[in-house]
Amino acid sequence: MQTKSDHFYESLLKAGSSKHLALIGQGISYSLSPLIHNYSAETLGEDCVCTSVDIESSQVKDFLEKFWDIGGVGASVTTPHKELVAAEISSELKSVNSLYRGAKYWSGQSTDGQGLDNALTRLNFPLSSFKHIVILGNGGVVPAILSYLNESKSYESISVLRRNPIRDNSLKDVLEAEEQEIEFLAFEAGHLTRILNGKTTDTLVIQATNAPQLGDGLDIFCSALSGYRGVFVDLIYSKPSAMLARAKELKLPCQDGLPMLIEQALLSQLKWWGQSADYLDIYDMLKSRVV
């Protein structure tokens, strides 16, 4: 029986002489990354095609080996394979979202942290301006964000609200934090209300769960924003939470996940091609075609 990756290899053979990029993940039909990279390749004059590869965890190792052998240029990595891919290529990073060709095999990087920082800078609030950071969720992109914060050490406290505590120790290790610098709390509105009480623009709330994509708009957390005067970012771009709508109603500085998606993609392009597309050009294209 042919797998999804087998069909991908067949499509590469039919595509002619173009060089190839891949987006690796599972349940990723919504992703705009292939559109971003294919549009960028066209505008930059790069002979390169990006294709989505929707595979299960058990297929990742085989795919990486075959994609290397056929001369793949690189890959974007998304949910839920970022940490698995990091392990498969023996990366020092806990989470990898971008692959490029090394001397003998794939090398990996994470552009998520810098991508978030660049996106927030467009709001005139770079990550270094925040003393208190609150994150909803503990999967996906969170290890990469914590790793980036660990490098800057500009924060005073980080709070992570999560449903499952099984990842607490590994996230604490990524951050290399003292006990007083990070707290892990149950995924409850009451905790968020307490944390945000009286907080001002030196506080950032990051909605990093995929709950909105699964039909949970996180409405129960909206009331916690009522007295909040800081910044809010929802990393979901295809179906943002009710929290983002509430933040807009309150006229808080806020954004959805589209700016970060573009920024991290452009950082990957620099590694693949030595150049990247224009942010505003990509943003306008996505707004006109899809979002």
VEXKOLFI-832707 format. One line per 8 residues: their letters; for each residue z, y, x of C-alpha. Coordinates in Angstrom, 1 decimal, always signed. Last residue first. Example, Ala and Ser with C-alpha at 12.3 -4.5 7.8 and 13.67 -1.06 7.14 Angstrom:
BEGIN
SA) +7.1,-1.1,+13.7; +7.8,-4.5,+12.3 $
***
This chain:
BEGIN
VVRSKLMD) +5.1,+35.4,-7.5; +1.7,+33.7,-7.2; -1.5,+35.5,-6.4; -0.7,+39.3,-6.4; +2.9,+39.0,-5.2; +1.9,+36.4,-2.6; -0.9,+38.6,-1.2; +1.3,+41.7,-1.2 $
YIDLYDAS) +4.0,+39.9,+0.8; +1.5,+38.5,+3.3; -0.1,+41.9,+3.9; +3.4,+43.5,+4.2; +4.5,+41.0,+6.8; +1.3,+41.2,+9.0; +0.1,+37.9,+10.4; +1.5,+36.4,+13.6 $
QGWWKLQS) +0.4,+36.0,+17.2; +0.9,+33.5,+20.1; -0.6,+30.8,+17.9; +2.0,+28.1,+17.3; +5.1,+29.9,+18.6; +4.2,+33.3,+17.1; +3.3,+31.5,+13.9; +6.9,+30.1,+13.6 $
LLAQEILM) +8.3,+33.6,+13.7; +5.8,+34.6,+11.0; +7.1,+31.8,+8.8; +10.7,+32.8,+9.2; +9.8,+36.4,+8.1; +7.8,+35.2,+5.1; +10.4,+32.9,+3.7; +13.2,+35.5,+4.4 $
PLGDQCPL) +11.3,+38.1,+2.4; +10.7,+35.7,-0.5; +14.2,+34.5,-0.9; +15.4,+37.1,-3.5; +16.7,+40.5,-2.6; +19.7,+42.7,-3.1; +21.3,+46.1,-2.6; +23.5,+46.3,-5.7 $
KLEKARAL) +22.1,+48.2,-8.7; +24.6,+46.5,-11.1; +21.7,+45.2,-13.2; +20.0,+44.1,-10.0; +23.0,+42.1,-9.0; +23.1,+40.5,-12.5; +19.5,+39.4,-12.1; +20.3,+37.9,-8.7 $
MASPKSYI) +23.3,+36.1,-10.2; +21.1,+34.6,-12.9; +19.6,+32.6,-10.1; +16.1,+32.9,-8.5; +13.3,+30.5,-9.5; +10.5,+30.3,-6.9; +12.2,+32.6,-4.4; +15.6,+30.9,-3.8 $
LDVFVGRY) +17.5,+32.4,-0.9; +19.4,+34.7,-3.3; +20.7,+37.7,-1.4; +23.6,+40.0,-2.4; +25.0,+43.1,-0.7; +28.4,+44.7,-1.2; +29.9,+46.7,-4.1; +31.5,+43.9,-6.1 $
GSLASCFI) +33.5,+44.7,-9.2; +31.2,+42.9,-11.6; +29.9,+40.4,-9.1; +32.5,+37.7,-10.1; +31.2,+37.9,-13.7; +27.9,+36.4,-12.6; +29.4,+33.2,-11.2; +29.3,+31.3,-14.4 $
DLGDGLQP) +25.6,+32.1,-14.8; +24.8,+29.8,-11.8; +21.2,+29.5,-13.1; +21.5,+25.7,-13.2; +18.0,+24.3,-14.0; +17.4,+22.2,-10.9; +15.5,+25.1,-9.2; +18.4,+27.3,-9.9 $
ANTAQIVL) +20.9,+24.9,-8.3; +19.0,+24.8,-4.9; +22.1,+26.3,-3.2; +22.0,+29.2,-0.7; +23.2,+32.2,-2.7; +24.3,+34.5,+0.2; +26.9,+37.1,-0.5; +27.3,+39.8,+2.2 $
TDTTKGNL) +30.3,+42.1,+2.7; +30.4,+45.3,+4.8; +29.0,+47.1,+1.8; +32.3,+46.9,-0.1; +34.8,+44.2,-1.1; +37.5,+45.2,-3.6; +37.7,+41.8,-5.2; +34.9,+39.7,-3.6 $
IRTLHGAE) +37.1,+36.9,-2.4; +39.1,+36.6,-5.6; +36.0,+36.6,-7.9; +34.3,+34.0,-5.7; +37.3,+31.7,-5.9; +37.5,+32.1,-9.7; +33.8,+31.3,-10.0; +34.3,+27.8,-8.7 $
FALFEIEQ) +32.5,+25.7,-6.0; +35.6,+24.6,-4.3; +36.5,+26.4,-1.1; +35.9,+26.2,+2.6; +37.3,+28.9,+4.8; +36.0,+30.3,+8.1; +37.5,+32.8,+10.6; +41.1,+31.9,+10.3 $
EEAELVDK) +40.6,+28.3,+11.5; +38.8,+29.4,+14.6; +35.0,+29.0,+14.6; +32.6,+27.0,+16.7; +30.1,+27.8,+13.9; +28.2,+24.5,+14.3; +31.5,+22.7,+14.6; +32.8,+24.2,+11.4 $
LSNDRIPN) +29.6,+23.1,+9.7; +30.2,+19.5,+10.9; +33.8,+19.6,+9.7; +33.0,+20.9,+6.3; +30.1,+18.6,+5.5; +32.0,+16.1,+3.3; +33.5,+18.9,+1.2; +31.1,+18.5,-1.7 $
RRLVSISE) +30.7,+21.2,-4.4; +30.6,+24.1,-2.0; +31.9,+27.6,-1.6; +31.7,+28.7,+2.0; +33.8,+31.7,+3.2; +33.1,+33.5,+6.5; +35.4,+36.0,+8.1; +35.3,+38.6,+10.9 $
YSKSENLY) +31.6,+38.7,+11.6; +29.7,+40.0,+14.7; +30.0,+36.7,+16.6; +26.3,+37.1,+17.4; +25.5,+33.5,+18.5; +27.8,+31.9,+16.0; +26.0,+33.8,+13.2; +22.7,+32.1,+14.2 $
SLIAPVVG) +24.4,+28.7,+14.1; +25.9,+29.5,+10.7; +22.5,+30.5,+9.3; +21.0,+27.3,+10.7; +23.7,+25.1,+9.3; +23.3,+26.8,+5.9; +19.5,+26.3,+5.5; +19.7,+23.0,+3.6 $
GNGLIVIH) +23.3,+22.2,+2.7; +26.6,+24.0,+2.3; +26.3,+26.0,-0.9; +27.3,+29.5,-2.0; +27.9,+31.5,+1.2; +30.3,+34.5,+1.6; +30.0,+36.7,+4.7; +32.6,+39.3,+5.7 $
KFSSLPFN) +32.1,+41.8,+8.6; +28.5,+42.6,+7.8; +26.4,+45.1,+9.8; +25.3,+42.4,+12.3; +23.3,+40.7,+9.6; +21.0,+43.6,+9.3; +21.4,+45.8,+6.2; +18.6,+48.4,+6.0 $
LRTLANDL) +17.1,+46.3,+3.2; +14.2,+45.4,+5.5; +17.0,+44.5,+8.0; +18.0,+41.8,+5.5; +14.6,+40.1,+5.9; +14.8,+40.3,+9.7; +18.3,+38.8,+9.7; +17.2,+36.0,+7.3 $
GQGDTSQG) +14.2,+35.2,+9.5; +16.4,+35.2,+12.6; +18.7,+32.7,+11.0; +15.9,+30.6,+9.5; +13.6,+30.5,+12.6; +15.1,+27.2,+13.8; +13.3,+25.7,+16.8; +11.9,+22.3,+17.6 $
SWYKAGRY) +10.0,+20.6,+20.4; +7.7,+17.7,+19.6; +6.7,+15.3,+22.3; +5.6,+15.1,+26.0; +5.3,+18.7,+27.2; +6.2,+20.3,+23.9; +4.1,+20.8,+20.8; +5.7,+22.9,+18.1 $
LSNVSKLE) +8.0,+22.1,+15.3; +9.7,+24.6,+12.9; +12.7,+24.2,+10.5; +15.2,+22.5,+12.8; +18.9,+22.0,+12.0; +21.6,+20.7,+14.2; +20.0,+22.2,+17.3; +20.2,+20.4,+20.6 $
SSIEAAVL) +17.0,+18.6,+19.6; +16.7,+14.9,+20.1; +13.3,+14.9,+18.3; +14.5,+12.5,+15.5; +17.9,+14.3,+15.3; +16.4,+17.7,+14.6; +14.0,+16.0,+12.1; +16.9,+14.6,+10.2 $
EKHPTTVS) +18.7,+17.9,+10.1; +15.7,+19.8,+8.6; +14.6,+16.9,+6.4; +15.9,+17.8,+2.9; +14.5,+20.4,+2.4; +12.0,+22.1,+4.7; +10.2,+21.6,+8.0; +7.3,+23.7,+9.1 $
AGVGGIDW) +4.9,+21.9,+11.4; +3.0,+22.1,+14.7; -0.4,+22.0,+16.2; -1.1,+18.3,+15.3; -3.0,+16.4,+17.9; -3.6,+13.1,+16.3; -0.9,+11.4,+18.3; +1.7,+14.1,+17.4 $
FKELFDKV) +1.0,+13.7,+13.7; +1.4,+9.9,+14.1; +4.7,+10.1,+15.8; +6.1,+12.7,+13.5; +4.9,+10.8,+10.4; +6.5,+7.5,+11.6; +9.9,+9.2,+12.1; +9.8,+11.0,+8.8 $
QSSEIDVS) +8.9,+8.0,+6.6; +12.5,+6.8,+5.9; +13.5,+10.4,+4.9; +11.0,+10.4,+2.1; +7.7,+12.2,+2.3; +5.8,+15.2,+0.7; +3.3,+16.4,+3.4; +2.0,+19.8,+2.5 $
TCVCDEGL) -1.1,+20.8,+4.4; -1.7,+23.7,+6.8; -5.3,+24.3,+8.2; -6.1,+25.9,+11.5; -9.1,+27.6,+13.1; -7.3,+30.8,+13.8; -9.1,+34.0,+13.0; -6.0,+36.0,+12.3 $
TEASYNHI) -6.8,+36.7,+8.6; -7.8,+33.1,+8.0; -4.9,+31.6,+9.8; -2.5,+33.9,+7.9; -3.9,+32.8,+4.6; -3.5,+29.2,+5.6; +0.0,+29.8,+6.9; +1.2,+31.7,+3.8 $
LPSLSYSI) -0.4,+29.3,+1.4; +1.0,+26.3,+3.2; +4.5,+28.0,+3.0; +4.5,+28.8,-0.7; +6.5,+25.7,-1.6; +6.6,+24.7,-5.3; +5.2,+21.2,-4.6; +8.0,+20.5,-2.2 $
GQGILALH) +9.8,+17.6,-3.7; +10.4,+16.2,-0.2; +9.7,+18.0,+3.0; +7.3,+18.4,+5.8; +4.8,+21.3,+5.8; +2.0,+20.4,+8.2; -0.3,+22.2,+10.6; -3.7,+21.1,+11.7 $
KSSGAKLL) -6.5,+22.2,+14.0; -9.9,+22.3,+12.3; -12.7,+20.1,+13.7; -13.6,+18.3,+10.5; -11.4,+18.2,+7.4; -12.3,+14.6,+6.5; -10.2,+13.1,+9.3; -7.3,+15.3,+8.3 $
SEYFHDSK) -7.5,+14.2,+4.7; -7.2,+10.6,+5.8; -4.1,+11.4,+7.8; -2.6,+13.0,+4.7; -3.4,+10.0,+2.5; -1.5,+7.8,+5.0; +1.4,+10.2,+4.9; +1.6,+9.8,+1.1 $
TQM) +1.8,+6.0,+1.7; -0.9,+3.4,+1.3; +0.0,+0.0,+0.0 $
***
